[in-house]
Amino acid sequence: QQYIRAEIENFDFDAVFEIDSFTLNIIRPDTCFFKEVISIGNKFGSAVAEALMSIKKNDIVIFKKIYAIGPEGRQRLLSPIVFTITD
């Protein structure tokens, strides 16, 4: 995956949302390790890619502060996406 996207499933028509920005957090529960990267746009730039390459088993990866522009042209804050790395 090289970008983040937003879609509405089971909707009457295709509603396109353009990701304006997001924040990536990586938390390593067994240590004090914490990484935060702020990204403009939807693509995983070099800082995001580098941070994702550092993840290990049991890390928590959070995409938060996801701002998207909807079909009506209004910016909205989307819910965070949380992953726990199992392998």
N, C-alpha and C positions, 0 to 999 in steps of 0.2 A: 504494500500500500504506500502510495507516495503523496496522499492528500486526505483531507477530511471532507466529508460531504453530509448534507442533510436532505432527507427525503420523507415524504408523508406516504405511508403505506395504506392501502385500501381506501383511497380517496377517490372521489368522482372524476377528477381530472389531474393531470400532472402539474403539481405546484413546484416550481423551481425555486430553490433557495441558494443564494450565493454566500459562501462563508467569507466574512469580512476579517475576522481574527479569532484566535483561540490561545489558550494557555495550556501548556503541558506540564504536569507535575509527575515526578517519579519519587516514590517513597520506598525505602528499604527498611522493613519493620525491625529487623534484628540489629540494626546499626543506627547511627545518626544521619545516614545518607539521605539527602533531599536535593532534588534538582528541579528547577523551574525554568521553562523557556517560553517566552511570549512570541507568537508568530502572527504576522500580518498576512492576510489572504488564506487560502485553503491548502496550499502546498507545504509539504514537509521540507523546509529549507535545511541547510547543512547543520545548523544548531539542533533542530528537532531530530534529524536523522542520527546525529552523533549521540544524542541523549538516548534515543531508542536502542542504539547498538550496545549501550552499556547495561541494559536491563538484565536481571538475573531471576532465577526461580524465587517465588514468593514476593517479588516486588509488586507494588501497586502503582498502576499507570492511570493517571486521571487526565482527561481532556475536559477543561472547564473554561468558564468565561468564553463560551462559544457564541460569537455574535454573527448573525446571518441576516441578510436582506431578503425579504420575502417578495412574492410576486407583486404585492401592492407598493413596493419600494420602501417599506418601513423596516428599520433595523430592530431585531429582537434578540433577546438573550435566550439561548437554548439550554436544556438540561445537561448536566455533566455526563460524561461517559467514563465508567470506571472498569478497569480490568485488573484481575489478580493473575500474575504469571504463574502457571502451574508446571511448565516444563522448560 
